[in-house]
Amino acid sequence: MLSGVSEVLSSVVEDVSEAVNRNISGSQLLHELLSAPWLRALLKIYECLMQFQRLSPSPLLPCASGLLFEALLSSHDSVAQSDYLPVLSPLPDELPEDEEAMRIVCLVKNNQPLGATIRRDEVTGDIYIARVIHGGLADRSGLLHPGDLIVEVNGNSVVGLEPEKVIQILNSSIGTILFKVIPRSTQVTSSQKPVYMRAMVDYCPLQDSSIPCPDAGMAFIRGDLLEVVDQSDALWWQARKLPCGASFAGLIPSASMLRSKHKEQWCIKTRLNVVIFSQKHESTFFPSAGFRRSFRLWRRTSYRRRRQSCTSCSPSSSALSSPYEEVALYQRLPQENHRLIILIGASGVGVNELRKRLIKLNPSTFQGPVPHTTRPIKEGEQAGREYHFVTKELFEYMFCSIFRFVEYGESKSHLYGTSIDAIDEVVKRGRMCIIDVEPPGIHLLRLRNLKPYVIFIKAPSPETLRQTRRNARIITSYAVNRAFTEEDFLELEDTSQLIEAKYKQYFDNVVVNDDLQDACMQLCSIIQQAQNEPQWIPTDMNINTESRSK
């Protein structure tokens, strides 16, 4: 029989090798192989083997009577016919109510943290799992849960130990960590959906004495996009920074926790007699910014005073009210109005020049709002084209009673201002409205119908500033048109850094204006993306988010 099987297999090898080497089509090759006589023989061999596999072991002793190996074959038959599966005693009908089930959990430690924090019951001295970090080793195993009582770690009892001692045992463990735990009686399954938020303040866990585990904390700065995956704890949330660079989350203070921390810091600075302006003082200085074309002089000479107000307000009222801002992805539909484009930057960095170049480059697409003024109309001007010419009474009514101005100011005894209505008028005509305003004006423009996209025009390095502004002119309180001085360069760089530090949480993009032409082309590309690609915006501006939540 063995020789017959060998002959069949030899025929298979010969026929397949010959068929492959011949220049025939695939279908013809398949037909020849399926028609080969050895195929039927192989199928019969397969059927015999399967039939033999299904047979139960038969005793060999009756066939071996009188043989010398009778004892050996008798042992074989005994082993073959025995069942060696474990026999478990039945569970008792009634278990004691105070009986606690013990669970043994084995985790393989790698380079990343365990992903769980512990706490100690001050009364009993027991050590419990306080929280399991989302995406960490413990979370992925699904074997450790908040509230589980830890009895042993690698055979060492942890009952009565301080949490720091338990952490030392865990840190010194290499390879496998063996936990003996008593599971929490009722496991809480979390079905929270991720919530996306933008950080409006800075946070460093290493400087926070109240965080349960500094190593598990996650630092962030204003403007960072956070994916909050767990808000079950009232004080400490779990989140990841986007774009996601880590598989596991980190601890961050909840909104209420972080708000109280900033309020406490604000009160401490007040008690130390640090000059902190209230929101009333801040609003007195900031909105008085004016339109660049007619009162850039006023805007520049008053900026030093307003800058002092800016630095002294710490933290801002918005940070105290909401350290996080919930955001959602927004995709502008073709039939929707274009988003408002806001350019922000220090005076002298080239914001106004970039805005004018964009409008000149494509006037059918880009347009600026028509400002209001109380000065008389000049020869050659047309109402609604250069300015909206209004009376002083109407101007003051628009400012004081209905708050329609984004910014305003006075030049040569005449009032000038940029109104929200003028911006909305451009947007409704299907144009892309581009404006440059003082940073505090951003708050007034964060409206659902405008959905502003804020671009910060950043000052280049001091060396580049000196090189590119060598022949540029500047408007000051002493001269209408003069060259930049070294003091101007230092003030421009300082102001640019100050604006970025205080308002970067509102910036959607940053452009460094080291070359006017390159910066203009970069702006065009960024604006196209802002209008046509998904962008993160506050949820209260996103109509699609509201309709889905309903």
Disulfide bonds with the S-S distance in Angstrom:
none
